[in-house]
Amino acid sequence: MNQIKLHMRKFAVLNMKGGVGKTTTAIHLAAGLASLGQRVLLIDTDPQGNIGHTLHLPHERTIQELLLGQMPVQSIIQQGVRERLDVIVSTTASFSLERQLAAETQRETILARKLRDLSNYDAVVLDSSPAMSLLTYNALLYVHEVIMPIAMDLMAIIGARQTLNGINEVKSLWPERTLDLIAVLPTFVNANTIAARAAMEALEKDPMMGAVVYRPGIRQCIDLNYATAQRRTIWEYSPRSRAAEDYSRFVEFVNNRESARDYAIQEKVKAVVSGT
């Protein structure tokens, strides 16, 4: 049986530690998939609102209005931010959502319900908050696949383990949900430093993360900083840079990797066809 795409893929880029390249990875995963011909929606579920700042987008209509029921999803989507790439932004006003939604029933699944009717995208990529906040729970209860960027220092590995604990908590509370950690993505990699080599070795030996560490990761590259300052992706700013090469390779890896949810459904289809 040929492998086919059965569902819109939904990704969360998540790490409980800040400063690990989370927003950069979310933007480049979304823009990279769009460059491969997919229709992609990038959603900022971090109240810091870094996606809007990085891409220099207006912020009059944000994820806050969506979750509060003040606007439908189509009204807050900013279309055509890049070719085949649309965006929903966030702002610091979203910090108040925890309080504003305190009385809502099933408040952890509000985002999934608000996005239920989205059908014209091949992929949705969520940038998430560096904390297990209400928005993070909403992100994890919407997506099926998680990517965890991790900077090359040992403290970041501790943050990654805390992130895994949060993912496992969601999976235990909502066991019917498919939530798969598909890649631990090393960022700011400089193989010439002892610290980076030690961090990579610790990652690969980690019993929870070792099997999904993506090598070689994203190499340290000053052009990423310049691209951000210019409000451009690395491919727009410096397409021949190391970071452009590394993110292109990673996007191809994600694009070619079959989602856990699709795999499970295909196995059920095979079982039905074979009569087992």
N, C-alpha and C positions, 0 to 999 in steps of 0.2 A: 504493500500500500504506500503510495506517495505521501510524503509529509506535507501537510497543508496548514495554513494559518486558519485557525478556527475562531479566534476571538481577538478583539482589540486588546493589545498588551498594555498592562498597567504597571509602571515602575515607580518605586519610591527610592530616592537617593537620601540615605539616612546615616547619621552618626551623632552620638550624644556629645561628642567633643567638637567644638568650633575650630575654625582655622585649618581644616583638612582638605579644602578644595571641593566642598559639597556643592555649592552653587555653581561653580565653574563646571563641575562634572555634569550636573543636571542640564545646564544650558547646552553643553557640547553633545551630550547624549541626544537631546531633543533636536538640536540643529543638525546633528550628524544623521540621524534617522530620516529627517526631512530631506536632506541632500541625497539620500538613497531612493527618493521617490515616495516616501510614506507621508501621510497626512498626520501631523503631530500636534498635540495640545500640551503645553508646558504650564504647570500650575505651581504657584508659590504658596506653600502652606506654612511658611516661616514669617512670623510677624515682623521680623527685621526688614523684610521687603527687598532683599538684595537683588532679586531678578529684575524687578522694575527699575532699580537704580542702575544695574549693570547694562540693561538694554535701553535705558533712557525712555521709559514708557510713562504715559500719564497714569494717574492713580485715583481718578474720581470714582471709578467703579472697581471694586475689589472683591476678594473672596469673603470679606466680612458681610457685605450686602447679600451675597449668595447664601451663606449659612444662616443669616438672620431672616431669610425669606423675603427680603425687601426687593430683590430683583431676580428674574430667572437667569439661568446659566448663559443663555445666548446673548443676554444684554451686557454681561460683564466680560465676555471673551473679546480680547483685542485681536482682530484678525489680520493676517498678512504681515506679521512682525518680520518674518522672513518668508521666503517662498515655501509654501506648505506648512508653515509653523505659526500657530496661534498661541496666545498667552493669557493667563489669568494672573493678575498681580496681587500682592498683599502689601499692607502697610503696618506701621506700629499700632494703629487703631485696633488691629486684630488681637493685641494683648488682652483686650477687655472681653473677648469672646468667652473665656472660661466663666466669667461672672454672668454675662448676658444670657448664656445658654444653660445656666445652672439648673433651671426648672424643667428643661426639655427632657422628654422621655427618649431613651435610646440615643442620647446626644452624641455618642461615639460614632454613630453611623449616619449622621446628617449629611456629610459630604457624599457618601455613596448613594444616598437617596436623591440628592440634588443632581447628581451626574448620571442618574440611572438611564436617562433617555438619550445620552450621547451615543451616536452610532456612526458618525461620519469621520471618525479618526481611526488610524491604524494603531496608534500608540498614544498613551498619556504618560507624561513624566512629571512626578511631583518632587519638588525640592522641599525638604522638611526641616522642622525646627531642631536645634541641638538640645532637646529636652523632651521627656515623655509627657508632653502637654496634651490638651484636648485635641488640638490640631494634628498632633502626631498620631494619636489614636485614630482620628478620622482618616488620615492618610493611609495608615497600615490596614484599616478595615475596608479600604477601597481597592488597593493594589493587590497584585498577586506575586510580584517579583521585587526584591530589594537589592540595591547595590550600595555597598558601604565603602566610601573612600576613606583611606586612612593614611595620615602623614607618617613619615619614617622617623618616629621617635617612640620610645617605650611608653610614655604617658598616653599617647594616642591609642596604643594597643589596649590599655586599661579602659579607655573610653569605648573602644570597640566591643569589649566584653560586656560592658554595661548596656550597650546598644543591643547586643544579642540577648541579654536577659529581658530587655523590653520586648523584643520580637517574640521570644518564647512565652512571655506572659500573655501577649495577644493570642498566640496560637493555642494556649491552654484555656483561655477564657472563651474563645470562639473556635473550637476545634473543627467546625465545618468549613472554615475558611482555608483557601489555598494561599500560603504565604511562604515563598521560597527565596532564601538568600542565594542569589546566583553568582555574585562576585564580590570579593573583598579586593578593592582597587588601591594598591599602593600609589601615593602621590608624593610630589616633591622628592623623587628618588634621585639620589646621588650615590652611585655605587662606589665612589672613591672614598667615602667617609666610613669610618668604623661604626658610627652610630647607625647609619642607614643599613649597613650590612647586618648588624646585630638585630635591628628591628625586623628586617626581612626574614632573617633566620627564625626569630621568635614567632613571626606570623606563620611561617610554613610548618613549624612544629606544633602550633596551637591545635588542640584536639577539636575545637569548634569551628575554626576558620581555615585551617591548613588546606583542606580539600578544595576550597573555592578561591584561593588567592590567585589573582590574575597577574601573571608575569609577562613582561617586566614592569608593568605599571606605567605611570606617567612620570617621565623624567623631569627633573628640575629645569625650568626654562623661564628666563626673564621675559620672554616675549608674551607669556600669558599675562603678566602684570601690565605690559604696555597695551595689549589687546583690550583688557578690561578698562584701562584708562581712556581708550579710544571708543569704548562701548561697542566693541566688535568681537566676533568669535576669532579664535586663533587662525582659522582657515581664511578669514577675511583679512586679518592683519598680517600674518606671516605664514603662508601656506607651506613653505618649505622648512619650517622650524621643527625641532624635535617634538615639541608638544603637539603640533599639528599631525605629525606622523603617528605619535602614540595614541592620540584620541581617535584618529581615523581607524587605527587597528582595533581599538577597544570597541568602537561603535560596530564595526564589522563582526566582532566576536559576539556582541549582544544580539545583533540582528540575525546572525546565523544560528544562535542557540535556541532550540525549541523551548517554549515556556513549559513549566511543570504542569500547568493546567491543561494546555493543549495535549501534552503527552498522556496525561491521565485519561482524557476523553478519547484519544485515539486508541489507547489500550482497551477501553470499554467497547469501542466500535469493532476492533479486531476480534474481541471475545464473542460479540454478537454474531459477526460474520462467520467465525469458525464454529459457532454453536457450543462453545465451552462455557 
